[in-house]
Amino acid sequence: MTKRILFLGAAPTQIPPIKYALEQGHYVITCDYLPENPGHKLAHEYHNISTTDKEAVLALAQKLKIDGIVAYASDPAAPTAAYVAEKMGLPGNPYASVEILARKDYFRAFLAENGFNVPSSKSFYELEEARRWLNKIGVPAFIKPIDSSGSKGVTHIQNYEDFDNAFEYALSFSREKKVVVEEVIPRSGYQVDSDVFMSRGKIAFWLWGNQHQDTLCHPYAPIAISFPSILDYELQQKAKNEIEAILKKLGFETGAFNVEFVVDTNGEVWVIEIGPRNGGNLIPQVIKYASDIDTIAATVDEAIGIKFNEKNEQKSNGYWSSYIVHAREDGVFKEIWLSDRVKQYIVEQDIQVKPGDKVRKFSGSHDTLGTMIIKFPSMKVMLEMVDNMEQDIYVAVK
């Protein structure tokens, strides 16, 4: 049966669920404040309304009598989707709980109040107050905006003299103009980054991946997520149980959640982020290749009340990774050089930059020049290549 679905946002990264909804014969409505976004051209109708204006979106949704609302891969739009679903009695999650996940200060407070592992962390509007807290917890430390995603505005400082610049940098990416200052948890192995999917109030699917950085650009902004995780199965299951306990405590029922966590040297799980939406960096697409589970389709289906069937076997079909094409220095884009080795492994690529375009040294997802999905012949080859991808993929600038 045809359903009327409102999609919050129509950027290139948000096209996959729009296409799926159209393939299923649904009536697609898009809205955001960027008329040139490509997803609008696919929709049956488009409305120029900011996805963060929850009252305006609610008024539109009520007027159009929608059957479901989707905020795919968008942190700013996730609270709006929850608010509209709650007000209209549509499938969704508690607005108050989505707000907690959408802000790092609220989430850290929730973890601490409910006995979950949480780094020493406080949030500040003012530099002086934040500096006093840093003196208490010491360096190294993370300085982050409370409300950004994709590692935008994040700095890992090693020295006190770097703090002022890091604070101002984080502030520039925060809508709330508030900054988190927190201790660094010494991790064992890779930070884990992937999506889980909830249905009927429990995690119905999960598959962990390894997060990779290009340390020549930025020590913490991810440039790739590879599957499967190198974690042993017991730790993977422990992390799944911890994340499920957090989500259940918050009353979540449905949908995709992007999860980042680390395991320390004592085997303890520390949940760093849970985004109340599908992950970026092509995570849903790579998961589909690696597991045959389509969380993009499941996201749209659950938004209109079609339940996802639980998958107990978390197996990976081969060795897969996303890759964010990026520049290692500021300049004017010339070309992308690919080694013969990597050419044979690339399954998909989407290059969004052309010769003559200005490019910036990569510092987060806002500096993405293109994306790839790569299949490797073994875990050893995958990890060796993805951790040293400057040897196989090089963005030439002048």
C-alpha positions as CSV (number, residue, x, y, z in Angstrom):
1,M,0.0,0.0,0.0
2,T,1.3,3.4,-0.9
3,K,2.4,5.5,2.1
4,R,3.2,9.2,2.3
5,I,6.7,9.6,3.7
6,L,8.4,12.8,4.7
7,F,12.3,12.8,4.4
8,L,14.2,15.4,6.4
9,G,17.0,16.4,4.1
10,A,17.9,15.4,0.5
11,A,21.7,15.7,0.4
12,P,23.7,13.1,-1.7
13,T,24.2,10.9,1.4
14,Q,20.4,10.9,1.9
15,I,19.4,9.7,-1.6
16,P,19.5,5.9,-0.9
17,P,16.4,5.7,1.4
18,I,14.5,8.1,-1.0
19,K,15.3,5.8,-3.9
20,Y,14.1,2.8,-1.9
21,A,10.8,4.5,-0.9
22,L,10.2,5.3,-4.6
23,E,11.0,1.7,-5.7
24,Q,8.4,0.5,-3.1
25,G,5.8,2.8,-4.7
26,H,5.5,5.3,-1.8
27,Y,4.7,9.0,-2.2
28,V,8.0,10.9,-1.3
29,I,8.1,14.3,0.2
30,T,11.4,16.1,1.0
31,C,12.2,19.2,3.0
32,D,15.2,21.2,4.0
33,Y,16.5,24.8,3.3
34,L,18.7,23.8,0.4
35,P,16.7,23.7,-2.9
36,E,19.6,22.5,-4.9
37,N,20.0,19.2,-2.9
38,P,19.8,16.3,-5.5
39,G,17.2,14.3,-3.5
40,H,14.5,17.0,-4.1
41,K,14.6,16.2,-7.9
42,L,13.6,12.6,-7.1
43,A,10.7,13.5,-4.7
44,H,7.1,13.9,-5.6
45,E,7.1,17.3,-3.8
46,Y,9.7,19.5,-2.0
47,H,9.2,22.1,0.8
48,N,11.8,24.7,1.7
49,I,11.7,24.3,5.5
50,S,14.7,23.8,7.8
51,T,14.9,20.3,9.2
52,T,15.7,21.7,12.6
53,D,12.5,23.8,12.8
54,K,10.4,21.2,14.5
55,E,7.2,23.2,14.7
56,A,7.3,24.1,11.0
57,V,8.0,20.5,10.1
58,L,5.2,19.3,12.3
59,A,2.8,21.8,10.7
60,L,3.8,20.6,7.3
61,A,3.5,16.9,8.3
62,Q,0.0,17.5,9.7
63,K,-1.1,19.4,6.6
64,L,0.2,16.7,4.3
65,K,-1.2,13.8,6.5
66,I,2.1,11.8,6.3
67,D,2.3,8.2,7.3
68,G,6.0,8.2,8.3
69,I,9.0,10.5,8.8
70,V,12.7,9.7,8.2
71,A,15.8,11.6,9.2
72,Y,18.4,9.5,7.5
73,A,22.1,10.0,8.5
74,S,21.3,13.4,10.0
75,D,22.0,14.3,13.7
76,P,20.4,17.8,13.5
77,A,17.1,16.4,11.9
78,A,16.8,13.3,14.3
79,P,15.1,15.2,17.1
80,T,12.7,16.8,14.7
81,A,11.7,13.4,13.3
82,A,11.1,12.1,16.8
83,Y,9.1,15.2,17.8
84,V,6.8,14.9,14.7
85,A,6.3,11.1,15.1
86,E,5.5,11.6,18.8
87,K,3.0,14.4,18.2
88,M,1.3,12.5,15.3
89,G,1.4,9.0,16.8
90,L,3.6,7.7,14.0
91,P,6.3,5.0,14.4
92,G,9.3,6.5,16.1
93,N,11.2,7.0,19.3
94,P,10.8,9.3,22.4
95,Y,11.7,12.8,21.6
96,A,13.3,13.4,25.0
97,S,15.5,10.3,24.5
98,V,16.6,11.4,21.0
99,E,17.6,14.8,22.5
100,I,19.8,13.0,25.0
101,L,21.7,11.1,22.2
102,A,21.9,14.2,20.0
103,R,23.9,16.2,22.6
104,K,27.2,15.0,24.1
105,D,26.6,16.8,27.4
106,Y,23.2,15.2,28.0
107,F,24.5,11.8,26.9
108,R,27.5,11.9,29.2
109,A,25.3,12.9,32.1
110,F,22.9,10.0,31.4
111,L,25.7,7.5,31.3
112,A,27.1,8.7,34.6
113,E,23.6,8.8,36.3
114,N,22.8,5.2,35.2
115,G,26.1,3.5,36.1
116,F,27.6,3.1,32.7
117,N,31.3,3.6,31.9
118,V,31.8,7.3,31.1
119,P,35.0,9.4,30.7
120,S,35.4,12.4,33.1
121,S,33.7,15.0,31.1
122,K,32.1,18.5,31.5
123,S,30.6,21.0,29.0
124,F,31.2,24.7,28.9
125,Y,30.1,27.9,27.2
126,E,33.0,29.9,28.5
127,L,36.8,29.4,28.0
128,E,38.0,30.3,31.5
129,E,35.7,27.8,33.2
130,A,36.7,25.1,30.8
131,R,40.4,25.8,31.3
132,R,39.9,25.2,35.1
133,W,38.3,21.8,34.4
134,L,41.1,20.9,32.0
135,N,43.7,21.6,34.7
136,K,41.8,19.1,36.9
137,I,41.6,16.2,34.4
138,G,44.9,17.0,32.7
139,V,46.1,16.2,29.1
140,P,45.8,14.5,26.8
141,A,42.1,15.5,26.4
142,F,39.3,15.6,23.8
143,I,37.8,19.0,23.0
144,K,34.5,18.6,21.1
145,P,31.3,20.5,20.2
146,I,28.4,19.1,22.1
147,D,26.2,18.8,19.0
148,S,28.2,18.0,15.9
149,S,28.8,14.7,14.0
150,G,31.4,13.3,11.6
151,S,34.3,14.4,14.0
152,K,33.6,18.0,12.9
153,G,35.3,20.4,15.4
154,V,37.0,17.7,17.4
155,T,40.6,18.1,18.7
156,H,42.8,15.7,20.7
157,I,45.2,18.0,22.6
158,Q,48.5,16.8,24.0
159,N,49.6,20.1,25.5
160,Y,47.8,22.8,27.6
161,E,48.9,25.5,25.3
162,D,46.8,24.0,22.5
163,F,43.6,24.3,24.5
164,D,42.5,27.8,23.7
165,N,42.6,27.2,19.9
166,A,40.9,23.8,20.3
167,F,38.1,25.4,22.4
168,E,37.4,28.1,19.8
169,Y,37.6,25.5,17.0
170,A,35.0,23.3,18.7
171,L,32.8,26.4,19.4
172,S,32.7,27.2,15.7
173,F,31.0,23.9,14.9
174,S,28.5,24.0,17.8
175,R,24.9,25.2,17.2
176,E,24.5,25.5,21.0
177,K,27.9,27.3,21.3
178,K,28.9,24.8,24.0
179,V,32.0,22.6,24.2
180,V,32.8,19.3,25.9
181,V,36.2,18.8,27.6
182,E,36.9,15.2,28.5
183,E,39.6,12.7,29.4
184,V,40.9,10.2,26.8
185,I,40.3,6.5,27.5
186,P,43.3,4.5,26.6
187,R,42.0,2.0,24.0
188,S,43.0,-1.5,23.0
189,G,42.9,-1.8,19.2
190,Y,40.7,0.2,16.9
191,Q,37.8,2.4,17.9
192,V,34.7,0.5,16.8
193,D,32.2,2.3,14.6
194,S,29.1,0.8,13.0
195,D,25.3,0.7,13.0
196,V,22.8,-1.3,15.0
197,F,19.2,-1.7,14.2
198,M,16.3,-1.8,16.7
199,S,12.9,-3.3,16.2
200,R,10.2,-4.1,18.8
201,G,12.4,-2.4,21.5
202,K,15.5,-4.6,21.2
203,I,18.6,-4.8,19.0
204,A,17.6,-6.9,16.0
205,F,20.8,-6.6,14.0
206,W,24.4,-5.5,14.8
207,L,27.8,-5.9,13.0
208,W,30.9,-4.1,14.4
209,G,33.5,-2.5,12.2
210,N,37.0,-1.0,12.7
211,Q,37.4,2.8,12.4
212,H,40.4,4.1,10.5
213,Q,42.0,7.5,10.4
214,D,44.6,9.2,8.2
215,T,47.1,10.4,10.7
216,L,48.8,12.6,8.1
217,C,45.6,14.7,8.2
218,H,43.7,14.3,11.4
219,P,44.3,11.7,14.2
220,Y,40.6,11.2,15.0
221,A,38.5,12.0,11.9
222,P,37.5,8.6,10.3
223,I,38.3,8.1,6.7
224,A,37.2,4.4,6.5
225,I,35.2,1.8,8.4
226,S,36.3,-1.8,7.7
227,F,34.3,-5.0,8.3
228,P,34.5,-7.4,10.2
229,S,35.8,-6.1,13.5
230,I,39.0,-7.6,14.8
231,L,37.5,-7.8,18.3
232,D,37.0,-11.3,19.7
233,Y,33.4,-12.4,19.7
234,E,33.0,-12.3,23.5
235,L,33.9,-8.6,23.5
236,Q,31.6,-7.9,20.5
237,Q,28.7,-9.5,22.4
238,K,29.6,-7.6,25.6
239,A,29.5,-4.3,23.7
240,K,26.2,-5.3,22.0
241,N,24.6,-6.0,25.4
242,E,25.9,-2.7,26.9
243,I,24.5,-0.7,24.0
244,E,21.2,-2.5,24.1
245,A,21.0,-1.8,27.9
246,I,21.6,2.0,27.2
247,L,19.0,2.1,24.4
248,K,16.4,0.2,26.4
249,K,16.9,2.4,29.5
250,L,16.2,5.4,27.2
251,G,13.0,3.7,25.9
252,F,14.0,3.4,22.3
253,E,11.9,1.1,20.1
254,T,12.9,1.3,16.5
255,G,15.4,2.3,13.8
256,A,19.1,2.6,13.1
257,F,21.7,3.9,15.6
258,N,25.3,4.8,14.7
259,V,27.5,3.5,17.6
260,E,31.1,4.3,18.4
261,F,32.9,2.7,21.4
262,V,36.3,1.7,22.6
263,V,37.5,-1.3,24.6
264,D,40.2,-0.4,27.1
265,T,43.2,-2.6,28.1
266,N,41.1,-4.3,30.8
267,G,38.4,-5.4,28.4
268,E,35.9,-2.7,29.5
269,V,33.5,-1.2,27.0
270,W,33.3,2.6,26.9
271,V,30.5,3.9,24.7
272,I,31.7,7.2,23.1
273,E,28.7,8.1,20.9
274,I,25.3,6.7,19.9
275,G,23.8,8.7,17.0
276,P,20.0,8.3,16.8
277,R,20.2,7.8,13.0
278,N,22.0,5.7,10.3
279,G,25.7,6.2,10.1
280,G,27.5,8.3,7.5
281,N,30.8,7.1,5.8
282,L,28.7,4.6,3.7
283,I,28.2,2.4,6.7
284,P,24.7,1.1,5.7
285,Q,25.9,0.4,2.2
286,V,29.0,-1.5,3.4
287,I,26.9,-3.4,5.9
288,K,24.7,-4.6,3.1
289,Y,27.6,-5.9,1.1
290,A,29.2,-7.5,4.2
291,S,26.0,-9.1,5.7
292,D,23.2,-9.0,3.1
293,I,21.2,-6.9,5.6
294,D,19.7,-3.8,4.1
295,T,19.3,-1.3,7.0
296,I,18.5,1.5,4.5
297,A,15.3,-0.4,3.5
298,A,14.6,-1.3,7.1
299,T,14.8,2.3,8.2
300,V,12.1,3.3,5.7
301,D,10.0,0.2,6.4
302,E,10.0,0.7,10.2
303,A,9.1,4.4,9.8
304,I,5.7,3.2,8.3
305,G,5.2,0.3,10.7
306,I,6.7,-2.6,8.7
307,K,8.8,-4.6,11.3
308,F,12.3,-5.8,10.7
309,N,13.0,-9.5,11.2
310,E,15.6,-10.2,13.8
311,K,19.0,-11.5,12.6
312,N,20.9,-13.6,15.2
313,E,23.9,-14.5,13.1
314,Q,26.3,-11.5,12.8
315,K,28.4,-12.8,10.0
316,S,30.5,-10.9,7.5
317,N,30.7,-12.1,3.9
318,G,34.3,-11.3,3.1
319,Y,36.3,-8.2,3.9
320,W,34.8,-4.8,3.1
321,S,35.6,-1.2,3.8
322,S,34.2,2.3,3.0
323,Y,36.7,4.9,2.1
324,I,36.4,8.7,2.2
325,V,38.4,10.3,-0.6
326,H,40.2,13.3,0.9
327,A,43.1,15.7,0.4
328,R,46.1,15.8,2.7
329,E,46.8,19.5,2.0
330,D,45.0,22.6,1.0
331,G,45.0,23.5,-2.6
332,V,43.4,23.2,-6.0
333,F,42.3,19.7,-7.1
334,K,44.2,18.1,-10.0
335,E,43.4,14.4,-10.0
336,I,43.1,11.2,-8.0
337,W,45.9,8.7,-8.4
338,L,45.0,5.0,-7.8
339,S,47.5,2.2,-7.5
340,D,47.1,-0.9,-9.7
341,R,46.6,-2.9,-6.5
342,V,43.6,-0.9,-5.2
343,K,42.0,-0.5,-8.6
344,Q,41.1,-4.3,-8.7
345,Y,39.4,-4.1,-5.3
346,I,37.2,-1.0,-5.7
347,V,33.5,-2.1,-6.0
348,E,31.9,1.4,-6.0
349,Q,33.1,4.9,-6.3
350,D,31.5,8.4,-6.3
351,I,33.9,11.3,-6.9
352,Q,32.3,14.7,-6.0
353,V,35.2,17.0,-7.0
354,K,36.5,18.1,-10.4
355,P,39.8,19.6,-11.6
356,G,40.1,23.3,-10.6
357,D,38.0,23.0,-7.4
358,K,39.5,24.3,-4.2
359,V,40.0,21.5,-1.6
360,R,41.0,21.6,2.1
361,K,43.2,19.3,4.2
362,F,40.8,16.7,5.6
363,S,39.6,17.4,9.2
364,G,36.2,15.8,9.1
365,S,33.3,14.6,7.0
366,H,32.7,18.2,5.7
367,D,35.9,17.8,3.7
368,T,34.8,14.7,1.8
369,L,35.8,14.7,-1.9
370,G,34.2,11.4,-2.8
371,T,33.5,7.9,-1.5
372,M,34.5,4.3,-2.3
373,I,33.5,0.8,-1.3
374,I,36.4,-1.6,-1.4
375,K,36.4,-5.4,-1.1
376,F,39.7,-7.0,0.0
377,P,40.9,-10.6,-0.3
378,S,41.8,-11.0,3.4
379,M,41.7,-9.3,6.8
380,K,45.5,-8.9,6.7
381,V,45.4,-7.1,3.3
382,M,42.5,-5.0,4.3
383,L,44.0,-3.7,7.5
384,E,47.4,-3.1,6.0
385,M,46.0,-1.2,3.1
386,V,43.4,0.9,4.9
387,D,45.8,1.9,7.6
388,N,48.3,3.1,4.9
389,M,46.0,4.2,2.1
390,E,48.3,7.0,1.1
391,Q,50.3,4.4,-0.7
392,D,47.3,3.4,-2.9
393,I,45.0,6.4,-3.2
394,Y,46.4,9.9,-3.5
395,V,44.6,13.2,-4.2
396,A,46.9,15.5,-6.2
397,V,46.6,19.2,-5.6
398,K,48.4,22.2,-6.8
